[in-house]
């Protein structure tokens, strides 16, 4: 074997080893990418479910103000009745 053949063998070996590690890293990154993609999908579904639950179980600011206003009116009527009873 002459020096050119040894040089080519070394270069080919280095390229082969580099290709092996590149492929191994690429496969690992693909698995991690799939895992992260699944986690993102799950989080999006959970967020969507949470939004639906919030809309169903909580009142808006306007509804709250309207309910409190009605409650205040009823309390005012009761207070007026108590004052009428006390004055008679």
C-alpha positions, 0 to 999 in steps of 0.5 A, spaced: 500 500 500 502 506 498 501 513 501 495 515 497 491 509 498 493 509 506 490 517 505 484 515 502 483 509 507 483 514 512 479 519 509 474 514 507 474 512 514 473 519 517 467 520 512 464 513 514 465 515 522 462 522 521 456 519 517 455 514 522 454 519 528 450 524 523 445 519 522 445 517 529 444 524 531 439 525 526 435 519 528 435 522 536 433 529 533 427 526 529 425 522 536 425 528 540 422 532 535 416 527 534 416 527 542 415 535 542 410 535 537 406 530 541 407 534 547 405 541 544 399 537 541 397 535 548 398 542 551 394 545 545 388 540 547 388 542 554 388 549 553 382 548 548 379 544 553 380 549 559 377 555 554 371 551 554 371 550 561 372 557 563 366 559 558 362 554 561 363 555 568 365 563 569 361 569 568 363 575 564 364 582 568 357 584 565 353 578 567 356 579 574 355 587 574 348 586 572 347 580 577 350 585 583 345 590 581 339 586 581 341 584 588 342 591 590 335 593 588 332 587 592 336 589 598 334 596 597 327 594 597 328 590 603 331 596 607 325 600 605 320 595 607 324 595 614 324 602 614 316 603 613 315 597 618 320 601 623 316 608 622 309 605 623 
